[in-house]
Amino acid sequence: MTAPVRPWDRELVRVGLFGAVFAVGLPTANGLGFVSDYYLNLFGKYLALAILALGMDLIWGYTGILSLGQAIFFGIGAYSIGMHMMLESSGKGVYGEPVPDFMIWNQVYALPLFWKPYTSAVFAIGSSLLLPALLATVIGVLTFRRRLRGTYFAILTQAIAFAVWLMLNRNEMKLGGTKSSPGTLRALYVVTAAVLVGALLLAQAIVRSKTGLVLEAIRDNERRLEFLGYDTAGFKIFVFAVSAALAGLAGLLYAPQVGIITPSQVGVLPSLEIVIWVAFGGRGTLWGALVGAISVNWLRSVLTGTYPRLWPIILGGLFMAVILLFPAGLIGLAVRAKALVARRGRAVAPAAVAASGVNQHTA
């Protein structure tokens, strides 16, 4: 007898197929000339945003905490690597000064103190991951320890996102508002795809562990868990920090491929869009977060070129359709379709045997 296939084995096969297509197949097709650099760059952006959606699914889909400030952490990662790239290009711009050109425009001729560590690539990468996690930990301690939950937490994170967006727009920190960086390379795409596969495996390890069971219990009935003696605040702080680190990682990989990061990608609206990605794909499934992020952003790329003014309406319509028609998202639809086909198959088999005139028990 063959041993039964374990769920982890199936998941590893799916992840392997995903990695083979996106981390190996697409770059190979690009090298052979079947996929253009433009489309490879576009898919690199989608995969980076899928990492952001994974973090959102961990905190919202599995733990039931709606955070409307995930774009803040994404922005920290993107601005961190953008600052490093701007410093790398200093002295090569229009003015030839040892500071980025936008600082000259703002009459800043000496590099601000907090910019100086970003001359190091290691510091910039570490900042992209650790600063979001640290900020999320601080916010989590100040809120979850005080039993702030539900709608109140969502409103608070939304207010923080708006404050950060306003600060970046006013340029009080001399960030310039926009960071330009070189175009993407095939190697950067491969790194993004490989990191996404690693992030997916990490997320699966978390949700399949005992910690993952506690997170789902928090989502389903947090008060009962507290009655049983669990420190639910500690678990929520942990998952919030992990989701923030994944968001920072997404920003770190996104900015060099797109070549620009602006305050419009850090505020309230981007945070709401992340929620729509996860809901559209199917929250609480991980794969749904990937499918939602890639499909919605692909739709954005296609439709904004033809109907730019209609895109917000289309995005809102997608969210309404998810809520009213298929609350389990695309993954839920696929599961229901698979179950329906299986039921029909079981119903057709006895009917076919009876029609053939063969005794069912003999058959």
Secondary structure, 3 states (H helix, E strand, C coil): CCCCCCHHHHHHHHHHHHHHHHHHHHHHHHHCCCCCHHHHHHHHHHHHHHHHHHHHHHHHHHCCCCCCCHHHHHHHHHHHHHHHHHHHCCCCCCCCCCCCHHHHHCCCCCCCHHHHHHHCHHHHHHHHHHHHHHHHHHHHHHHHCCCCCCHHHHHHHHHHHHHHHHHHHHCCCCCCCCCCCCCCCHHHHHHHHHHHHHHHHHHHHHHCCHHHHHHHHHHHHHHHHHHCCCCHHHHHHHHHHHHHHHHHHHHHHHHHHHCCCCHHHCCHHHHHHHHHHHHHHCCCCCHHHHHHHHHHHHHHHHHHHHCHHHHHHHHHHHHHHHHHCCCCHHHHHHHHHHHHHHHHHHHHHHHHHHHCCCCCCCC
